[in-house]
Amino acid sequence: MAAEQIANFSVKPTLTGMKVLLRPFVAEDIQHLLAALRDPEAALLTGSAHSDGDLARWDAASEERARQWYNTRNQQTDRLDLAVVDRAHGECVGEVVLNEWNEENRSCNFRTVLGPTGRNRGLGTEATRLIVRYGFEQLGLHRISLEVYSFNPRARRAYDKVGFVAEGVLRHVLRYNDDWIDATVMSILAHEWANHGGRPLFSGSS
């Protein structure tokens, strides 16, 4: 039996699609990433906010913590954080991440955030396909999973298109204002990716 591939997260690749480029962070990305994090919709959809008041709460200390975070992403050896660059204008519009690496189970969590300029044009779907492909074909992962909140149907549609399969519902996992929000756990497995390459609706065509 061939030896299992050992994931190497110290390599930060550049992945090129038709609409987006995924690459390691550069200094110029920080201002765009901060804009994405300050965006109320991004804060809501990622579960970073728990009330309407949180959406407007962003101070100098928050910005400095974010700067320090992104300045260290390229040095991480147990996760992969890449900037999502819109090829139409060459600017960073968000990020994609493979984290929570479990070596024994060859699994990772996936998460992403896109700012206002990166939405509603298919950039997120393509970015997801690119990093998932890298996870399976280059890192040797067996499973990639995520959680998507019930008030984010746009992201859910994108994950469906890439081939993530719903596994179950985490009930009332997020409190927002006085409401409790569910999240759906989804995953994609290596043999599923090998079968459809991130396009399950077209896996039977040439």
C-alpha positions in Angstrom: 0.0 0.0 0.0 1.4 3.4 -0.9 2.3 5.7 1.9 -0.4 8.3 2.7 0.4 11.9 1.6 1.4 14.2 4.4 -0.3 17.6 4.1 2.2 20.5 3.9 0.6 23.7 5.0 3.8 25.7 5.0 3.5 26.0 1.2 1.3 28.9 0.3 0.3 28.4 -3.3 -1.1 30.7 -6.0 -4.2 29.2 -7.6 -5.7 30.7 -10.7 -9.3 30.6 -11.9 -11.2 32.3 -14.6 -12.5 35.0 -12.3 -10.3 34.9 -9.2 -6.8 34.4 -8.1 -6.0 32.8 -4.7 -2.5 33.7 -3.4 -0.6 34.5 -0.2 -1.4 37.8 1.5 0.6 40.9 0.6 0.7 44.2 2.4 -1.7 45.9 0.0 -4.4 43.4 0.9 -4.8 44.5 4.5 -6.9 47.6 3.7 -9.3 45.5 1.6 -9.5 42.8 4.2 -10.2 45.3 6.9 -13.0 46.8 4.8 -14.5 43.3 4.4 -14.4 42.7 8.1 -16.0 46.1 8.9 -18.8 45.3 6.5 -22.0 44.7 8.4 -23.2 41.9 6.1 -19.9 40.0 6.3 -20.0 40.3 10.1 -23.6 39.0 10.2 -23.1 36.1 7.8 -19.9 34.8 9.4 -21.5 34.9 12.9 -19.0 37.6 14.1 -21.9 39.7 15.3 -24.5 38.9 17.9 -26.7 42.0 17.7 -27.3 45.0 15.4 -25.1 47.0 17.8 -22.2 44.7 17.1 -22.4 45.5 13.3 -21.4 49.1 14.0 -18.7 48.4 16.6 -15.2 48.6 15.1 -12.4 50.5 16.9 -8.7 51.1 16.5 -7.9 48.1 18.7 -10.0 45.8 16.5 -8.2 47.1 13.4 -4.8 46.5 15.0 -5.6 43.0 16.0 -6.8 42.3 12.4 -3.6 43.7 11.0 -1.4 41.6 13.2 -3.5 38.5 12.3 -3.1 38.9 8.6 0.6 39.8 8.8 1.2 36.4 10.3 -1.0 34.2 8.0 1.8 33.3 5.5 3.9 31.9 8.3 1.4 29.3 9.6 2.3 25.7 9.2 -1.0 24.0 10.2 -3.5 26.0 8.1 -3.9 27.6 4.8 -5.1 31.2 4.5 -5.2 32.8 1.0 -6.4 36.1 -0.4 -9.2 36.1 -2.9 -8.3 38.5 -5.7 -10.8 39.6 -8.3 -9.0 39.2 -11.6 -11.2 41.9 -13.2 -9.4 44.7 -11.2 -6.6 43.0 -9.3 -7.8 43.8 -5.8 -8.3 41.5 -2.8 -12.0 41.0 -2.1 -11.8 38.5 0.8 -10.2 35.3 1.9 -10.5 31.5 1.9 -9.2 29.3 4.7 -8.5 25.7 5.4 -8.0 25.3 9.2 -8.6 23.0 12.1 -6.3 20.4 10.5 -6.7 16.9 11.9 -3.7 14.9 10.8 -5.0 11.5 11.9 -8.3 11.9 10.2 -6.9 13.9 7.2 -9.6 16.5 7.6 -10.0 20.3 7.6 -12.6 23.0 8.2 -13.3 25.5 5.4 -14.4 29.1 5.9 -14.5 32.2 3.8 -15.5 35.8 3.9 -16.0 38.2 0.9 -16.4 41.9 1.1 -19.2 43.8 -0.8 -17.2 44.1 -4.0 -16.7 40.3 -4.1 -20.3 39.2 -3.9 -23.0 38.1 -6.4 -20.7 37.5 -9.4 -19.7 33.8 -8.8 -16.3 34.7 -7.2 -17.0 32.8 -4.0 -18.1 29.6 -5.8 -14.9 29.6 -7.9 -12.7 30.4 -5.0 -14.2 27.6 -3.0 -13.6 25.1 -5.9 -10.0 26.2 -6.2 -9.1 25.7 -2.5 -11.1 22.5 -2.2 -9.3 21.1 -5.2 -6.0 22.0 -3.7 -7.0 20.4 -0.4 -7.8 17.1 -2.0 -5.3 16.9 -4.9 -2.3 18.6 -3.3 -2.7 18.3 0.5 -4.2 14.8 0.4 -7.2 15.6 2.6 -10.0 13.0 3.0 -12.7 15.4 4.3 -13.4 19.1 4.2 -16.3 20.4 6.3 -18.0 23.7 7.0 -21.0 25.2 8.8 -23.4 27.7 7.1 -26.0 29.7 9.0 -29.7 29.4 8.0 -29.8 33.1 7.1 -27.1 32.7 4.4 -28.8 30.9 1.5 -26.4 32.5 -1.0 -23.5 30.7 0.6 -25.5 27.5 0.9 -26.2 27.6 -2.9 -22.5 28.0 -3.6 -21.5 25.1 -1.4 -24.2 22.9 -3.0 -22.7 23.8 -6.5 -19.2 22.7 -5.4 -20.5 19.4 -4.1 -20.7 19.8 -0.3 -23.3 17.5 1.2 -25.6 18.5 4.1 -25.0 16.3 7.1 -27.3 17.8 9.8 -28.4 20.9 11.6 -26.9 22.5 14.6 -30.0 23.9 16.3 -29.8 27.4 17.8 -26.1 27.5 17.5 -25.9 31.4 17.1 -27.8 34.0 19.0 -28.6 37.2 17.1 -30.5 39.9 18.8 -33.4 37.9 20.4 -33.4 35.2 17.7 -31.7 31.8 17.7 -30.1 30.8 14.4 -29.5 27.2 13.1 -26.5 26.2 11.1 -26.2 23.3 8.6 -23.1 21.1 8.8 -21.8 20.2 5.3 -18.9 18.2 4.0 -17.2 16.9 0.9 -15.1 13.8 0.7 -12.1 12.9 -1.4 -13.9 10.2 -3.5 -16.8 12.6 -4.1 -14.4 15.3 -5.4 -12.7 12.7 -7.6 -16.1 11.8 -9.1 -17.3 15.2 -10.0 -14.4 17.7 -9.6 -16.6 20.3 -7.8 -19.4 20.2 -10.3 -21.8 17.5 -9.1 -24.7 18.7 -11.4 -22.5 18.0 -14.4 -20.6 14.9 -13.3 -22.3 12.7 -15.8 -21.4 14.8 -18.8 -18.2 15.0 -20.8 
